[in-house]
Amino acid sequence: MAHRIEVFSANCPLCNKIVDEIEVGMCTGCQLIVYSVTEKPDLARDYGVRVVPTVIIDGEVKIEGRPDIPFVCSDETYAHLKERYPLTVQVDTAVRRGQHSPSGRQVNRILLYDGYLA
């Protein structure tokens, strides 16, 4: 099953490690988007991002920091993450559909590393 995986990062060592782990464990159909929290503060606020890294999966899962299991794209892993790390904020439908990119188009990976969460 393909997933939309959004990572809010500050280019810290843990952020980079999480992104690397996701890249290794995701399937070819998954879409990985990495945002800098300084470049996308409004989007980070919409998702209730308080720490980095924060990983949002399909607008339903929110993982702050490192999850309790490895990132492996499977139905079992997704079910576990959805139960253990539910997204508890309401996010605008346009945000979940990916219509928030500055160019208005979907991309497989956006790297906007440039700062730290203030």
N, C-alpha and C positions, 0 to 999 in steps of 0.2 A: 504494500500500500504506500503510495507516494504522500509525503507530508510537506507542509510549508514550515520551515524551521527558521525562526528569527532570533538572532543573538544580539543583545545589547552589550557592547564592549567598551573598554577604555584602553585597549592595547596593553593591558597588564599581562604579566606572565600567565596567570590563571586563565584569563580570557582567551589568550592565544592557544593555550593547551586544550581548553574546552572546544574551541573551533576546530582544532586539529583532530580531536577525538570524534567529533560529529562528522567531519569529512571522511574519516576512515569507516565509520559505522553506518553511514546513510546509504540508501540504495540509489540507483541512477535516476529514479523518478522523483526523488526528493529535491526540494528547492531550498537552498541555504542562502539566507540574506544576513549579512553582518552590518550592524549599524554602530556608529560612534554615538555615544550618549550626548556628546557636545554638539553633534551635527543634527540630531533628531530629538531634541528635548521634549517637544510636544508629543511625539509618538511615544517616547519613553513614559511620559506622564500619563498618556491614555492607557497604557498597559500597567501603570502602577509600579514602574521599575524603581526600586530603592537601592539596589546594589548591583554591581557588575562582577562577573557576567550574569545576565539574566537571559534565559532561553524560553521563547514562546513557541509552542508547537500547535499548528492549526487553530490558533486563537482559543484553544481549550486547555492547554497545559502551560504552566509557568514554573520554571525551575530557577531558583536563585542560588548561584554558586554551583557546586558540583552535585550531581544527582547521586542517589544511593546505588544505582546500577549503571553499567556501561551503556553508552549510546550505540544501539544496534537496531537497525530498521526492521521491526517485526511487529505483528499484531499483539503479541504477548507483552513486548516492551512498551508499546504505546498504551495498552490497557493499564499496565502497572503505573506508568507515569501519569496517566489521566486520573487515576484513583489517588495517587500519592501527592500530586502537585496540581490540583485543579486551579485554573485561572478564575479568580473570584471577582474581577472587575468587569463591568460591561464595556465592551469596546465597540465603537461605531462599525457598522457593517462594511463601510468603504475601507476601513483600516484592515479588517480581516480579509477582504478580497484583494488586497495589495494595491489599491488605487492611490496610495499615498506616496509613491516614488516621485521625486521631483520632475522626472521626465515624462511621467504618466505611463510608462511601459514597465512590464515585468522583466526582471533580469534574474539569472540564476544565482549570482553572487555579487554583492556590493561591498567593497571594503572602504570604510570611511574612518579608519583609525587615526585619531589625532589628538586625543586628550583624555582627561580623567574626569570622573563624576565629581562635580563640585558639591 
